[in-house]
């Protein structure tokens, strides 16, 4: 929650084969938000983490509400 509030960033664990374009499209489809920038990293345990930066806090709040409903 700290990254959402401070940096307008959502963090997801994604498939290791997913590229930035696929991640961006999946988030657009699932949460109906447009990511401005996608950063990815592969963690030491072998999972991939994606950071999605968005300039509109309103969209992030909507995504957070949708995530809480799941």
mmCIF file of the N, C-alpha and C atoms, coordinates in Angstrom:
data_MODEL
# 
_entry.id   MODEL 
# 
loop_
_atom_site.group_PDB 
_atom_site.id 
_atom_site.type_symbol 
_atom_site.label_atom_id 
_atom_site.label_alt_id 
_atom_site.label_comp_id 
_atom_site.label_asym_id 
_atom_site.label_entity_id 
_atom_site.label_seq_id 
_atom_site.pdbx_PDB_ins_code 
_atom_site.Cartn_x 
_atom_site.Cartn_y 
_atom_site.Cartn_z 
_atom_site.occupancy 
_atom_site.B_iso_or_equiv 
_atom_site.pdbx_formal_charge 
_atom_site.auth_seq_id 
_atom_site.auth_comp_id 
_atom_site.auth_asym_id 
_atom_site.auth_atom_id 
_atom_site.pdbx_PDB_model_num 
ATOM 1   N N  . UNK A 1 1  ? 0.821   -1.196  0.000   1.00 0.00 ? 1  UNK A N  1 
ATOM 2   C CA . UNK A 1 1  ? 0.000   0.000   0.000   1.00 0.00 ? 1  UNK A CA 1 
ATOM 3   C C  . UNK A 1 1  ? 0.869   1.266   0.000   1.00 0.00 ? 1  UNK A C  1 
ATOM 4   N N  . UNK A 1 2  ? 2.043   1.185   0.568   1.00 0.00 ? 2  UNK A N  1 
ATOM 5   C CA . UNK A 1 2  ? 2.908   2.359   0.633   1.00 0.00 ? 2  UNK A CA 1 
ATOM 6   C C  . UNK A 1 2  ? 3.300   2.843   -0.763  1.00 0.00 ? 2  UNK A C  1 
ATOM 7   N N  . UNK A 1 3  ? 3.640   1.926   -1.664  1.00 0.00 ? 3  UNK A N  1 
ATOM 8   C CA . UNK A 1 3  ? 4.024   2.328   -3.019  1.00 0.00 ? 3  UNK A CA 1 
ATOM 9   C C  . UNK A 1 3  ? 2.847   2.933   -3.766  1.00 0.00 ? 3  UNK A C  1 
ATOM 10  N N  . UNK A 1 4  ? 1.635   2.436   -3.527  1.00 0.00 ? 4  UNK A N  1 
ATOM 11  C CA . UNK A 1 4  ? 0.460   2.983   -4.202  1.00 0.00 ? 4  UNK A CA 1 
ATOM 12  C C  . UNK A 1 4  ? 0.265   4.436   -3.800  1.00 0.00 ? 4  UNK A C  1 
ATOM 13  N N  . UNK A 1 5  ? 0.358   4.706   -2.526  1.00 0.00 ? 5  UNK A N  1 
ATOM 14  C CA . UNK A 1 5  ? 0.090   6.055   -2.038  1.00 0.00 ? 5  UNK A CA 1 
ATOM 15  C C  . UNK A 1 5  ? 1.221   7.031   -2.353  1.00 0.00 ? 5  UNK A C  1 
ATOM 16  N N  . UNK A 1 6  ? 2.454   6.607   -2.185  1.00 0.00 ? 6  UNK A N  1 
ATOM 17  C CA . UNK A 1 6  ? 3.585   7.523   -2.350  1.00 0.00 ? 6  UNK A CA 1 
ATOM 18  C C  . UNK A 1 6  ? 4.012   7.706   -3.803  1.00 0.00 ? 6  UNK A C  1 
ATOM 19  N N  . UNK A 1 7  ? 4.072   6.624   -4.551  1.00 0.00 ? 7  UNK A N  1 
ATOM 20  C CA . UNK A 1 7  ? 4.655   6.679   -5.888  1.00 0.00 ? 7  UNK A CA 1 
ATOM 21  C C  . UNK A 1 7  ? 3.672   6.399   -7.013  1.00 0.00 ? 7  UNK A C  1 
ATOM 22  N N  . UNK A 1 8  ? 2.402   6.229   -6.701  1.00 0.00 ? 8  UNK A N  1 
ATOM 23  C CA . UNK A 1 8  ? 1.405   5.852   -7.716  1.00 0.00 ? 8  UNK A CA 1 
ATOM 24  C C  . UNK A 1 8  ? 1.850   4.604   -8.470  1.00 0.00 ? 8  UNK A C  1 
ATOM 25  N N  . UNK A 1 9  ? 2.282   3.599   -7.731  1.00 0.00 ? 9  UNK A N  1 
ATOM 26  C CA . UNK A 1 9  ? 2.824   2.381   -8.324  1.00 0.00 ? 9  UNK A CA 1 
ATOM 27  C C  . UNK A 1 9  ? 2.089   1.160   -7.796  1.00 0.00 ? 9  UNK A C  1 
ATOM 28  N N  . UNK A 1 10 ? 1.699   0.277   -8.715  1.00 0.00 ? 10 UNK A N  1 
ATOM 29  C CA . UNK A 1 10 ? 1.126   -1.012  -8.351  1.00 0.00 ? 10 UNK A CA 1 
ATOM 30  C C  . UNK A 1 10 ? 2.201   -2.074  -8.520  1.00 0.00 ? 10 UNK A C  1 
ATOM 31  N N  . UNK A 1 11 ? 2.211   -3.063  -7.645  1.00 0.00 ? 11 UNK A N  1 
ATOM 32  C CA . UNK A 1 11 ? 3.209   -4.122  -7.699  1.00 0.00 ? 11 UNK A CA 1 
ATOM 33  C C  . UNK A 1 11 ? 2.491   -5.457  -7.855  1.00 0.00 ? 11 UNK A C  1 
ATOM 34  N N  . UNK A 1 12 ? 2.930   -6.261  -8.823  1.00 0.00 ? 12 UNK A N  1 
ATOM 35  C CA . UNK A 1 12 ? 2.346   -7.568  -9.093  1.00 0.00 ? 12 UNK A CA 1 
ATOM 36  C C  . UNK A 1 12 ? 3.450   -8.606  -9.223  1.00 0.00 ? 12 UNK A C  1 
ATOM 37  N N  . UNK A 1 13 ? 3.133   -9.844  -8.844  1.00 0.00 ? 13 UNK A N  1 
ATOM 38  C CA . UNK A 1 13 ? 3.976   -10.991 -9.175  1.00 0.00 ? 13 UNK A CA 1 
ATOM 39  C C  . UNK A 1 13 ? 3.402   -11.549 -10.468 1.00 0.00 ? 13 UNK A C  1 
ATOM 40  N N  . UNK A 1 14 ? 4.232   -11.674 -11.492 1.00 0.00 ? 14 UNK A N  1 
ATOM 41  C CA . UNK A 1 14 ? 3.763   -12.084 -12.818 1.00 0.00 ? 14 UNK A CA 1 
ATOM 42  C C  . UNK A 1 14 ? 4.514   -13.329 -13.280 1.00 0.00 ? 14 UNK A C  1 
ATOM 43  N N  . UNK A 1 15 ? 4.038   -13.912 -14.372 1.00 0.00 ? 15 UNK A N  1 
ATOM 44  C CA . UNK A 1 15 ? 4.679   -15.073 -14.973 1.00 0.00 ? 15 UNK A CA 1 
ATOM 45  C C  . UNK A 1 15 ? 6.073   -14.694 -15.468 1.00 0.00 ? 15 UNK A C  1 
ATOM 46  N N  . UNK A 1 16 ? 7.000   -15.594 -15.313 1.00 0.00 ? 16 UNK A N  1 
ATOM 47  C CA . UNK A 1 16 ? 8.392   -15.334 -15.693 1.00 0.00 ? 16 UNK A CA 1 
ATOM 48  C C  . UNK A 1 16 ? 8.535   -15.070 -17.194 1.00 0.00 ? 16 UNK A C  1 
ATOM 49  N N  . UNK A 1 17 ? 7.621   -15.596 -18.005 1.00 0.00 ? 17 UNK A N  1 
ATOM 50  C CA . UNK A 1 17 ? 7.684   -15.417 -19.466 1.00 0.00 ? 17 UNK A CA 1 
ATOM 51  C C  . UNK A 1 17 ? 7.006   -14.130 -19.939 1.00 0.00 ? 17 UNK A C  1 
ATOM 52  N N  . UNK A 1 18 ? 6.309   -13.437 -19.054 1.00 0.00 ? 18 UNK A N  1 
ATOM 53  C CA . UNK A 1 18 ? 5.580   -12.231 -19.449 1.00 0.00 ? 18 UNK A CA 1 
ATOM 54  C C  . UNK A 1 18 ? 6.556   -11.087 -19.713 1.00 0.00 ? 18 UNK A C  1 
ATOM 55  N N  . UNK A 1 19 ? 6.331   -10.380 -20.824 1.00 0.00 ? 19 UNK A N  1 
ATOM 56  C CA . UNK A 1 19 ? 7.139   -9.198  -21.095 1.00 0.00 ? 19 UNK A CA 1 
ATOM 57  C C  . UNK A 1 19 ? 6.335   -7.954  -20.696 1.00 0.00 ? 19 UNK A C  1 
ATOM 58  N N  . UNK A 1 20 ? 6.946   -6.790  -20.818 1.00 0.00 ? 20 UNK A N  1 
ATOM 59  C CA . UNK A 1 20 ? 6.309   -5.557  -20.365 1.00 0.00 ? 20 UNK A CA 1 
ATOM 60  C C  . UNK A 1 20 ? 5.015   -5.266  -21.111 1.00 0.00 ? 20 UNK A C  1 
ATOM 61  N N  . UNK A 1 21 ? 4.989   -5.526  -22.393 1.00 0.00 ? 21 UNK A N  1 
ATOM 62  C CA . UNK A 1 21 ? 3.787   -5.286  -23.204 1.00 0.00 ? 21 UNK A CA 1 
ATOM 63  C C  . UNK A 1 21 ? 2.640   -6.179  -22.734 1.00 0.00 ? 21 UNK A C  1 
ATOM 64  N N  . UNK A 1 22 ? 2.914   -7.456  -22.493 1.00 0.00 ? 22 UNK A N  1 
ATOM 65  C CA . UNK A 1 22 ? 1.879   -8.382  -22.028 1.00 0.00 ? 22 UNK A CA 1 
ATOM 66  C C  . UNK A 1 22 ? 1.356   -7.982  -20.650 1.00 0.00 ? 22 UNK A C  1 
ATOM 67  N N  . UNK A 1 23 ? 2.248   -7.559  -19.777 1.00 0.00 ? 23 UNK A N  1 
ATOM 68  C CA . UNK A 1 23 ? 1.850   -7.139  -18.435 1.00 0.00 ? 23 UNK A CA 1 
ATOM 69  C C  . UNK A 1 23 ? 0.962   -5.907  -18.518 1.00 0.00 ? 23 UNK A C  1 
ATOM 70  N N  . UNK A 1 24 ? 1.362   -4.949  -19.330 1.00 0.00 ? 24 UNK A N  1 
ATOM 71  C CA . UNK A 1 24 ? 0.593   -3.713  -19.501 1.00 0.00 ? 24 UNK A CA 1 
ATOM 72  C C  . UNK A 1 24 ? -0.802  -4.013  -20.042 1.00 0.00 ? 24 UNK A C  1 
ATOM 73  N N  . UNK A 1 25 ? -0.893  -4.887  -21.042 1.00 0.00 ? 25 UNK A N  1 
ATOM 74  C CA . UNK A 1 25 ? -2.185  -5.252  -21.626 1.00 0.00 ? 25 UNK A CA 1 
ATOM 75  C C  . UNK A 1 25 ? -3.066  -5.999  -20.632 1.00 0.00 ? 25 UNK A C  1 
ATOM 76  N N  . UNK A 1 26 ? -2.475  -6.891  -19.845 1.00 0.00 ? 26 UNK A N  1 
ATOM 77  C CA . UNK A 1 26 ? -3.250  -7.661  -18.870 1.00 0.00 ? 26 UNK A CA 1 
ATOM 78  C C  . UNK A 1 26 ? -3.830  -6.761  -17.783 1.00 0.00 ? 26 UNK A C  1 
ATOM 79  N N  . UNK A 1 27 ? -3.050  -5.800  -17.311 1.00 0.00 ? 27 UNK A N  1 
ATOM 80  C CA . UNK A 1 27 ? -3.542  -4.880  -16.282 1.00 0.00 ? 27 UNK A CA 1 
ATOM 81  C C  . UNK A 1 27 ? -4.634  -3.988  -16.851 1.00 0.00 ? 27 UNK A C  1 
ATOM 82  N N  . UNK A 1 28 ? -4.475  -3.559  -18.095 1.00 0.00 ? 28 UNK A N  1 
ATOM 83  C CA . UNK A 1 28 ? -5.513  -2.748  -18.748 1.00 0.00 ? 28 UNK A CA 1 
ATOM 84  C C  . UNK A 1 28 ? -6.813  -3.531  -18.834 1.00 0.00 ? 28 UNK A C  1 
ATOM 85  N N  . UNK A 1 29 ? -6.717  -4.809  -19.193 1.00 0.00 ? 29 UNK A N  1 
ATOM 86  C CA . UNK A 1 29 ? -7.901  -5.643  -19.347 1.00 0.00 ? 29 UNK A CA 1 
ATOM 87  C C  . UNK A 1 29 ? -8.548  -5.965  -17.994 1.00 0.00 ? 29 UNK A C  1 
ATOM 88  N N  . UNK A 1 30 ? -7.736  -6.294  -16.982 1.00 0.00 ? 30 UNK A N  1 
ATOM 89  C CA . UNK A 1 30 ? -8.267  -6.715  -15.690 1.00 0.00 ? 30 UNK A CA 1 
ATOM 90  C C  . UNK A 1 30 ? -8.794  -5.558  -14.851 1.00 0.00 ? 30 UNK A C  1 
ATOM 91  N N  . UNK A 1 31 ? -8.063  -4.456  -14.808 1.00 0.00 ? 31 UNK A N  1 
ATOM 92  C CA . UNK A 1 31 ? -8.394  -3.362  -13.898 1.00 0.00 ? 31 UNK A CA 1 
ATOM 93  C C  . UNK A 1 31 ? -8.857  -2.094  -14.592 1.00 0.00 ? 31 UNK A C  1 
ATOM 94  N N  . UNK A 1 32 ? -8.836  -2.072  -15.912 1.00 0.00 ? 32 UNK A N  1 
ATOM 95  C CA . UNK A 1 32 ? -9.266  -0.916  -16.696 1.00 0.00 ? 32 UNK A CA 1 
ATOM 96  C C  . UNK A 1 32 ? -8.472  0.344   -16.334 1.00 0.00 ? 32 UNK A C  1 
ATOM 97  N N  . UNK A 1 33 ? -7.160  0.197   -16.221 1.00 0.00 ? 33 UNK A N  1 
ATOM 98  C CA . UNK A 1 33 ? -6.284  1.348   -16.008 1.00 0.00 ? 33 UNK A CA 1 
ATOM 99  C C  . UNK A 1 33 ? -5.164  1.309   -17.039 1.00 0.00 ? 33 UNK A C  1 
ATOM 100 N N  . UNK A 1 34 ? -4.666  2.463   -17.388 1.00 0.00 ? 34 UNK A N  1 
ATOM 101 C CA . UNK A 1 34 ? -3.580  2.571   -18.361 1.00 0.00 ? 34 UNK A CA 1 
ATOM 102 C C  . UNK A 1 34 ? -2.279  2.816   -17.604 1.00 0.00 ? 34 UNK A C  1 
ATOM 103 N N  . UNK A 1 35 ? -1.356  1.885   -17.690 1.00 0.00 ? 35 UNK A N  1 
ATOM 104 C CA . UNK A 1 35 ? -0.058  2.034   -17.035 1.00 0.00 ? 35 UNK A CA 1 
ATOM 105 C C  . UNK A 1 35 ? 0.817   2.967   -17.863 1.00 0.00 ? 35 UNK A C  1 
ATOM 106 N N  . UNK A 1 36 ? 1.440   3.899   -17.202 1.00 0.00 ? 36 UNK A N  1 
ATOM 107 C CA . UNK A 1 36 ? 2.329   4.844   -17.874 1.00 0.00 ? 36 UNK A CA 1 
ATOM 108 C C  . UNK A 1 36 ? 3.689   4.203   -18.147 1.00 0.00 ? 36 UNK A C  1 
ATOM 109 N N  . UNK A 1 37 ? 4.148   3.376   -17.209 1.00 0.00 ? 37 UNK A N  1 
ATOM 110 C CA . UNK A 1 37 ? 5.469   2.768   -17.314 1.00 0.00 ? 37 UNK A CA 1 
ATOM 111 C C  . UNK A 1 37 ? 5.458   1.436   -16.573 1.00 0.00 ? 37 UNK A C  1 
ATOM 112 N N  . UNK A 1 38 ? 6.175   0.454   -17.098 1.00 0.00 ? 38 UNK A N  1 
ATOM 113 C CA . UNK A 1 38 ? 6.271   -0.862  -16.464 1.00 0.00 ? 38 UNK A CA 1 
ATOM 114 C C  . UNK A 1 38 ? 7.741   -1.178  -16.219 1.00 0.00 ? 38 UNK A C  1 
ATOM 115 N N  . UNK A 1 39 ? 8.067   -1.475  -14.973 1.00 0.00 ? 39 UNK A N  1 
ATOM 116 C CA . UNK A 1 39 ? 9.408   -1.935  -14.611 1.00 0.00 ? 39 UNK A CA 1 
ATOM 117 C C  . UNK A 1 39 ? 9.287   -3.368  -14.117 1.00 0.00 ? 39 UNK A C  1 
ATOM 118 N N  . UNK A 1 40 ? 10.216  -4.215  -14.514 1.00 0.00 ? 40 UNK A N  1 
ATOM 119 C CA . UNK A 1 40 ? 10.186  -5.603  -14.071 1.00 0.00 ? 40 UNK A CA 1 
ATOM 120 C C  . UNK A 1 40 ? 11.523  -5.987  -13.461 1.00 0.00 ? 40 UNK A C  1 
ATOM 121 N N  . UNK A 1 41 ? 11.469  -6.990  -12.590 1.00 0.00 ? 41 UNK A N  1 
ATOM 122 C CA . UNK A 1 41 ? 12.688  -7.558  -12.041 1.00 0.00 ? 41 UNK A CA 1 
ATOM 123 C C  . UNK A 1 41 ? 12.439  -9.020  -11.726 1.00 0.00 ? 41 UNK A C  1 
ATOM 124 N N  . UNK A 1 42 ? 13.489  -9.797  -11.789 1.00 0.00 ? 42 UNK A N  1 
ATOM 125 C CA . UNK A 1 42 ? 13.405  -11.207 -11.430 1.00 0.00 ? 42 UNK A CA 1 
ATOM 126 C C  . UNK A 1 42 ? 14.036  -11.357 -10.052 1.00 0.00 ? 42 UNK A C  1 
ATOM 127 N N  . UNK A 1 43 ? 13.238  -11.879 -9.136  1.00 0.00 ? 43 UNK A N  1 
ATOM 128 C CA . UNK A 1 43 ? 13.674  -12.025 -7.759  1.00 0.00 ? 43 UNK A CA 1 
ATOM 129 C C  . UNK A 1 43 ? 14.599  -13.232 -7.614  1.00 0.00 ? 43 UNK A C  1 
ATOM 130 N N  . UNK A 1 44 ? 15.392  -13.283 -6.548  1.00 0.00 ? 44 UNK A N  1 
ATOM 131 C CA . UNK A 1 44 ? 16.304  -14.413 -6.343  1.00 0.00 ? 44 UNK A CA 1 
ATOM 132 C C  . UNK A 1 44 ? 15.604  -15.771 -6.245  1.00 0.00 ? 44 UNK A C  1 
ATOM 133 N N  . UNK A 1 45 ? 14.340  -15.771 -5.826  1.00 0.00 ? 45 UNK A N  1 
ATOM 134 C CA . UNK A 1 45 ? 13.612  -17.040 -5.730  1.00 0.00 ? 45 UNK A CA 1 
ATOM 135 C C  . UNK A 1 45 ? 13.043  -17.488 -7.076  1.00 0.00 ? 45 UNK A C  1 
ATOM 136 N N  . UNK A 1 46 ? 13.284  -16.727 -8.150  1.00 0.00 ? 46 UNK A N  1 
ATOM 137 C CA . UNK A 1 46 ? 12.875  -17.125 -9.498  1.00 0.00 ? 46 UNK A CA 1 
ATOM 138 C C  . UNK A 1 46 ? 11.556  -16.554 -9.962  1.00 0.00 ? 46 UNK A C  1 
ATOM 139 N N  . UNK A 1 47 ? 10.870  -15.794 -9.125  1.00 0.00 ? 47 UNK A N  1 
ATOM 140 C CA . UNK A 1 47 ? 9.616   -15.173 -9.546  1.00 0.00 ? 47 UNK A CA 1 
ATOM 141 C C  . UNK A 1 47 ? 9.908   -13.808 -10.152 1.00 0.00 ? 47 UNK A C  1 
ATOM 142 N N  . UNK A 1 48 ? 8.968   -13.325 -10.933 1.00 0.00 ? 48 UNK A N  1 
ATOM 143 C CA . UNK A 1 48 ? 9.124   -12.032 -11.599 1.00 0.00 ? 48 UNK A CA 1 
ATOM 144 C C  . UNK A 1 48 ? 8.154   -11.042 -10.975 1.00 0.00 ? 48 UNK A C  1 
ATOM 145 N N  . UNK A 1 49 ? 8.636   -9.861  -10.691 1.00 0.00 ? 49 UNK A N  1 
ATOM 146 C CA . UNK A 1 49 ? 7.834   -8.807  -10.079 1.00 0.00 ? 49 UNK A CA 1 
ATOM 147 C C  . UNK A 1 49 ? 7.713   -7.658  -11.071 1.00 0.00 ? 49 UNK A C  1 
ATOM 148 N N  . UNK A 1 50 ? 6.512   -7.091  -11.185 1.00 0.00 ? 50 UNK A N  1 
ATOM 149 C CA . UNK A 1 50 ? 6.282   -5.971  -12.094 1.00 0.00 ? 50 UNK A CA 1 
ATOM 150 C C  . UNK A 1 50 ? 5.793   -4.767  -11.304 1.00 0.00 ? 50 UNK A C  1 
ATOM 151 N N  . UNK A 1 51 ? 6.377   -3.627  -11.572 1.00 0.00 ? 51 UNK A N  1 
ATOM 152 C CA . UNK A 1 51 ? 5.971   -2.351  -10.986 1.00 0.00 ? 51 UNK A CA 1 
ATOM 153 C C  . UNK A 1 51 ? 5.324   -1.535  -12.091 1.00 0.00 ? 51 UNK A C  1 
ATOM 154 N N  . UNK A 1 52 ? 4.054   -1.152  -11.903 1.00 0.00 ? 52 UNK A N  1 
ATOM 155 C CA . UNK A 1 52 ? 3.341   -0.361  -12.901 1.00 0.00 ? 52 UNK A CA 1 
ATOM 156 C C  . UNK A 1 52 ? 3.132   1.041   -12.364 1.00 0.00 ? 52 UNK A C  1 
ATOM 157 N N  . UNK A 1 53 ? 3.657   2.013   -13.070 1.00 0.00 ? 53 UNK A N  1 
ATOM 158 C CA . UNK A 1 53 ? 3.565   3.409   -12.662 1.00 0.00 ? 53 UNK A CA 1 
ATOM 159 C C  . UNK A 1 53 ? 2.410   4.054   -13.406 1.00 0.00 ? 53 UNK A C  1 
ATOM 160 N N  . UNK A 1 54 ? 1.566   4.764   -12.653 1.00 0.00 ? 54 UNK A N  1 
ATOM 161 C CA . UNK A 1 54 ? 0.423   5.448   -13.229 1.00 0.00 ? 54 UNK A CA 1 
ATOM 162 C C  . UNK A 1 54 ? 0.364   6.842   -12.634 1.00 0.00 ? 54 UNK A C  1 
ATOM 163 N N  . UNK A 1 55 ? 0.043   7.815   -13.448 1.00 0.00 ? 55 UNK A N  1 
ATOM 164 C CA . UNK A 1 55 ? 0.031   9.198   -12.970 1.00 0.00 ? 55 UNK A CA 1 
ATOM 165 C C  . UNK A 1 55 ? -1.295  9.596   -12.343 1.00 0.00 ? 55 UNK A C  1 
ATOM 166 N N  . UNK A 1 56 ? -2.319  8.767   -12.529 1.00 0.00 ? 56 UNK A N  1 
ATOM 167 C CA . UNK A 1 56 ? -3.630  9.137   -11.999 1.00 0.00 ? 56 UNK A CA 1 
ATOM 168 C C  . UNK A 1 56 ? -3.967  8.298   -10.777 1.00 0.00 ? 56 UNK A C  1 
ATOM 169 N N  . UNK A 1 57 ? -4.040  8.935   -9.622  1.00 0.00 ? 57 UNK A N  1 
ATOM 170 C CA . UNK A 1 57 ? -4.321  8.237   -8.372  1.00 0.00 ? 57 UNK A CA 1 
ATOM 171 C C  . UNK A 1 57 ? -5.723  7.643   -8.367  1.00 0.00 ? 57 UNK A C  1 
ATOM 172 N N  . UNK A 1 58 ? -6.646  8.266   -9.061  1.00 0.00 ? 58 UNK A N  1 
ATOM 173 C CA . UNK A 1 58 ? -8.027  7.782   -9.111  1.00 0.00 ? 58 UNK A CA 1 
ATOM 174 C C  . UNK A 1 58 ? -8.083  6.371   -9.681  1.00 0.00 ? 58 UNK A C  1 
ATOM 175 N N  . UNK A 1 59 ? -7.337  6.122   -10.715 1.00 0.00 ? 59 UNK A N  1 
ATOM 176 C CA . UNK A 1 59 ? -7.299  4.793   -11.329 1.00 0.00 ? 59 UNK A CA 1 
ATOM 177 C C  . UNK A 1 59 ? -6.701  3.775   -10.376 1.00 0.00 ? 59 UNK A C  1 
ATOM 178 N N  . UNK A 1 60 ? -5.701  4.171   -9.630  1.00 0.00 ? 60 UNK A N  1 
ATOM 179 C CA . UNK A 1 60 ? -5.081  3.252   -8.693  1.00 0.00 ? 60 UNK A CA 1 
ATOM 180 C C  . UNK A 1 60 ? -6.026  2.891   -7.562  1.00 0.00 ? 60 UNK A C  1 
ATOM 181 N N  . UNK A 1 61 ? -6.802  3.852   -7.113  1.00 0.00 ? 61 UNK A N  1 
ATOM 182 C CA . UNK A 1 61 ? -7.786  3.540   -6.072  1.00 0.00 ? 61 UNK A CA 1 
ATOM 183 C C  . UNK A 1 61 ? -8.809  2.542   -6.583  1.00 0.00 ? 61 UNK A C  1 
ATOM 184 N N  . UNK A 1 62 ? -9.220  2.695   -7.841  1.00 0.00 ? 62 UNK A N  1 
ATOM 185 C CA . UNK A 1 62 ? -10.170 1.763   -8.441  1.00 0.00 ? 62 UNK A CA 1 
ATOM 186 C C  . UNK A 1 62 ? -9.556  0.365   -8.533  1.00 0.00 ? 62 UNK A C  1 
ATOM 187 N N  . UNK A 1 63 ? -8.297  0.286   -8.897  1.00 0.00 ? 63 UNK A N  1 
ATOM 188 C CA . UNK A 1 63 ? -7.612  -1.010  -8.977  1.00 0.00 ? 63 UNK A CA 1 
ATOM 189 C C  . UNK A 1 63 ? -7.492  -1.643  -7.592  1.00 0.00 ? 63 UNK A C  1 
ATOM 190 N N  . UNK A 1 64 ? -7.217  -0.812  -6.593  1.00 0.00 ? 64 UNK A N  1 
ATOM 191 C CA . UNK A 1 64 ? -7.104  -1.318  -5.226  1.00 0.00 ? 64 UNK A CA 1 
ATOM 192 C C  . UNK A 1 64 ? -8.442  -1.877  -4.753  1.00 0.00 ? 64 UNK A C  1 
ATOM 193 N N  . UNK A 1 65 ? -9.545  -1.199  -5.088  1.00 0.00 ? 65 UNK A N  1 
ATOM 194 C CA . UNK A 1 65 ? -10.869 -1.688  -4.718  1.00 0.00 ? 65 UNK A CA 1 
ATOM 195 C C  . UNK A 1 65 ? -11.170 -3.002  -5.418  1.00 0.00 ? 65 UNK A C  1 
ATOM 196 N N  . UNK A 1 66 ? -10.827 -3.111  -6.693  1.00 0.00 ? 66 UNK A N  1 
ATOM 197 C CA . UNK A 1 66 ? -11.041 -4.355  -7.431  1.00 0.00 ? 66 UNK A CA 1 
ATOM 198 C C  . UNK A 1 66 ? -10.200 -5.480  -6.846  1.00 0.00 ? 66 UNK A C  1 
ATOM 199 N N  . UNK A 1 67 ? -8.988  -5.176  -6.425  1.00 0.00 ? 67 UNK A N  1 
ATOM 200 C CA . UNK A 1 67 ? -8.106  -6.186  -5.863  1.00 0.00 ? 67 UNK A CA 1 
ATOM 201 C C  . UNK A 1 67 ? -8.663  -6.681  -4.527  1.00 0.00 ? 67 UNK A C  1 
ATOM 202 N N  . UNK A 1 68 ? -9.249  -5.791  -3.747  1.00 0.00 ? 68 UNK A N  1 
ATOM 203 C CA . UNK A 1 68 ? -9.830  -6.181  -2.468  1.00 0.00 ? 68 UNK A CA 1 
ATOM 204 C C  . UNK A 1 68 ? -11.056 -7.061  -2.657  1.00 0.00 ? 68 UNK A C  1 
ATOM 205 N N  . UNK A 1 69 ? -11.758 -6.907  -3.778  1.00 0.00 ? 69 UNK A N  1 
ATOM 206 C CA . UNK A 1 69 ? -12.943 -7.709  -4.042  1.00 0.00 ? 69 UNK A CA 1 
ATOM 207 C C  . UNK A 1 69 ? -12.587 -9.139  -4.405  1.00 0.00 ? 69 UNK A C  1 
ATOM 208 N N  . UNK A 1 70 ? -11.368 -9.355  -4.928  1.00 0.00 ? 70 UNK A N  1 
ATOM 209 C CA . UNK A 1 70 ? -10.940 -10.708 -5.301  1.00 0.00 ? 70 UNK A CA 1 
ATOM 210 C C  . UNK A 1 70 ? -10.635 -11.464 -4.086  1.00 0.00 ? 70 UNK A C  1 
# 
